[in-house]
Amino acid sequence: MASRPLFLVMVVVALSHLLQLPCVWADDKKTQTLEEMQKSLNQQVTSQPFGVADEEKVKAYIEDATKRGLAPSAQPGPNWRPGYTCRDLSRYSWEEYRNCRYYHWYYGYYYR
């Protein structure tokens, strides 16, 4: 009689594993779909030319501000974090990127 409950436990465990197989296959399909979506997004991003901001505009701004004798703002923008470079700010705002570039050009270091 002790073997009967053990047999039932084994059957239940085996059935639970069998019932989970379609879920594993569904996860594989979901993973494939996510991979295809990621590849598509990567292709869209890499197909566009990369430009943080128009570098000529940044250089013109720096030259103009220098001619007028304007010192850059000592306050970084709201998105500045320790360890950032100007390039890190490019994802937030063109003005923050431009101001950071001017600050770095003027003082020779990033915001502190």
N, C-alpha and C positions, 0 to 999 in steps of 0.2 A: 504494500500500500504506500510506502514511503516513496516509491519510484514514480507513482502517478502524479503527485504534485510537481515533482522535478520535471517530468515530461511536459506538463502543462506550462511550466515556467519557460522551458526551452522553446515550446511552440510559440508562446507569446513573444519571446525575444526574437525568434526567427521572423515572425510576422511583422513585428515592428520594424525590423531592418528592411524587409521587403517593401513595406509601405513607404519607407523613406527614400527608396531608390528614385521614384519619379521626381521627388523634391530635389534630389541631387542633380538629376538631368535638367530640371527647370532652372536650377541655379547656374548650370553650365551655359544654358541658352541666355540667361540674363547676363552672365559674365561676358559672353561673346557679343551681345548687343551693346553693353557698356564699352567694351574694347573698340567696337566699330564706331560708336559715337565719339570716343576720345580721339581715334585716328582722324575722323572727319573734322573735329574741332582743331586738332593740331595742324591739319592741312590748310584750313581756313586762315589760321593765325600766321603760319609761315608763308602763305602765298602773298600776304600783304607786305609792302615794304616797311621796314622798321625805321621809325624816326621818333625820338623822344619828343622833340619839338623841332621846329625849323632852326637848325643851328645858326643859320645866317641871321635870323631875328634875335637870337640870344647874343650873338657877337655884336650886332648893331646896338642892342640895348646896353651892353657893357661899355662899348665905345662912347655912346651918347651920355650915359651916366657919369663916365670918367671925365668927359669934356666939361660937363656941367658941375663937376666937383661933388657929386652926391655920394655920400657914404652909404653902403648897404645897411638895411635894417639889422639891428643886432638880435632881434627876436625872430626865431625860426617860425615857420608856419605851424599850424596845428597838427600836421601829420609827421613832424620830425621826431625821430627816435634816436637815442644814443647808438652809435655804430652805423648809422645810415650814411649814404653818400647822396649826392644830388640825383643820381640815377634812380635811387629808391623812391624819391619824391615824384618822379615822372608819372607814376601810375595814379597819383592823386590830383595833381594840379599843374598846369603849365606855368602859372605864375610862381608857385613854390619852387619848381624846378629852376626857372630863370633866376629868381632871387637867390637861391642857393648857389647857383653857378657864379653870380656876381660876387656874393659874399666870399666864396672860395677863391675866386680870382683876386679880389681886393686884399683879403687877409692872409691867404695862403694856407688856410685850414678850414675845417668844417665847423659848424655851430658847436658850442660847448654846453 
